[in-house]
Amino acid sequence: MFPLRKKILAICGSTRRNSSNENILKGIANAYRTDLEFEFYNDLTNLPYFNPDFVDDLAPQIVKEFYKAIENADGIIFCTPEYVFSLPGVLKNALEWTISTTLFHDKPTAIIVASGQGQKAFESIKIIMNTMSVKMPDDCAILISGARSKFTGEGTPNNESTKNDIEKMIHSFRLTMNA
């Protein structure tokens, strides 16, 4: 049904090593490795603070590399926690670097907010994705509250409901990339 292996850029919003969010992305990458090729972007904490005076050609090299990673991907999957009822600062900063570009315009995108609560971060990232005109059907945005209890340490869902939500998201995401 999905003949070509698509390149997915996986972006974790957590700064914690071996975080639940990183493990969820790794679990998804492992589960769908036969038809999706995952690249993990691991430099969020190294991106400088966004400065609108230094965009486009004036952007620092690391930001240009971030742009290239987005450009080369067939689709993007974000998995992020909620910090203090919002997105983690490093993720917001990374997204701010892209706002003056068209890198995300019509880019197939999926988001997972996996946190204790997560509602405010979920609302926030959906607004940002909408502003950037990503291609994201409703099934490609999921909120997983109480995330730590819903996954194994390797990022595999340990309950049927969460497993079904992720399967539905990935199916819709693949359809979006193939449209």
N, C-alpha and C positions, 0 to 999 in steps of 0.2 A: 504494500500500500504506500509506503514511503521509500522510494527507490534510492535516493542519495542521502549519504550521511551529512547532516547539517552541523555547522560549526556554531557552538553555543558559548557565549561569554557569560560565565557565572560570577556574579558580584555579591560578596557577603558584606553586609553592613556592620557586622560586629568586629570590634578590634581585639576581642579575646581570642587567644590561640585555642584551637580545638573547640570552638564555640558550638553550641547547638545548631546555629544557623549554618555555619560552615559544614558541619556534619550532615545536615539535611541536604545541602547542595551535593556533597560527596555521595550520599545515599542515592540521590536522583541520578547523578552521573553514572554510578555503578549499575543501577537498575536499567538504564536506557543506553548503555555503552555500545550496543550493537548498531544503533541507528542514529545516535547523537554523539558528536565529538565535543567534549567539554574542555574549555580553557578557563582556568581560574585567574581572575584578576586579583592580585595580592598586594597592590601598592596603594590602597586607599590612604593609609596612614602616612605615606610619603609624599602625597600630593601637597603642594604648597597651598596656603589659603588663597581662595579665589580672589582675583583682582581684575576687574574689567579693563584696566589699562593694559593688561598683558594677555589678550586673546588672539586668536588666529595665528598669524606668523610670529607674533611676539610671545606666544605661550612658551613656558619652560619646556624643555625636552621631555620630561616625564609626563607632562600634560599631553604633548603631541603623541607620545606612545599610547596613552590612554585613548585618545581620539582614534588612533590606528586600530587598536584592539576592538573598539566599538564598530568601526567601519568594516573590518574584516569578518565580523560575526554575522551569521545568518539570523541570529536571534539572541536576546539577552534575558537571563533569568536573575532576578534580584531575590535574595533572602536576607531579611533584616529583623533584628529585634526592635523593640521600642525602648528608648531611653528617655526618661522623664516626660512621658506623654508626647513624644515626638520621634523623628528620625534621628539616628546617631549623627553627630556633627560631621564625621568623616564622609559619610554617604551623601549628606546634603551638600557638602563642599564639592565633592566629585560631580554631582549633578549640576551644581552652579557653573562649573567649568564648561559644561556642554550647552548651556541654555542659549548662547548666542550662535550656536551652530545648527545645522540641520541633520546631525548625525543620528538622532533618534526619530526623525520624521519618517513615519510608516515602517519603522523597525519593529518586527515582531518581538513582543516583550511579555514576560510573565513576572509576577511579583508574589512573593510569599512574605507575610509578616508573621513570624513565629516568635511569640513572646509570652510573658505572663498574662498580660491583657492584650495590648496591641492595637486597640481600636483607633486611637489618635494617629499613630504612625501609619496605619493602613489608610486612613482618610487622607493624610498628608501625601503619601507617595502616589496615591491614585490621582490627586489633584496635579501633582508635578508631572506625572506621566501624561495626563490629559493635556497639560500646557505644552509639553514637548511633542504632541501629536504622534505618540507611538501607536502601533497597531496592536491593540490588546482587547480581545473579547472579554466579556465579564467572567467567563470560566478561567481566564488566565490570571486572576487576582484572587488569592485566598488568604484568609486570616486564620491563624492557628493559635488560639489562646490556650494557655496552659501547655505550651509546646514541650517542655522538658519531660512531661509525663506521657507524651504521645509518640515518642521516638525512642529507639534503642540508642546506645552510645555511638553506633555507626551511622545513624541518621535514617534508619529504616522505620517506617511507621509501625507501631505496635498495636494499632486498632484499625478496624475495618473502615470506619468513617474517614479517618485521616488518609488512609491508603487510597480510598475511592476519590477523595478530593484531589490528591496529587495526580492520580491516573487521569482523571477528567481534565485537569489543568494541562498536563503534558500532551494529551490527545488534541485538545483545542489549540495548544501552542504549535504543534506539528502541522496541523491543518492550516493555521495562519501563515506559517513559513512556506507552505506549499501552494498557497493561494496565488 
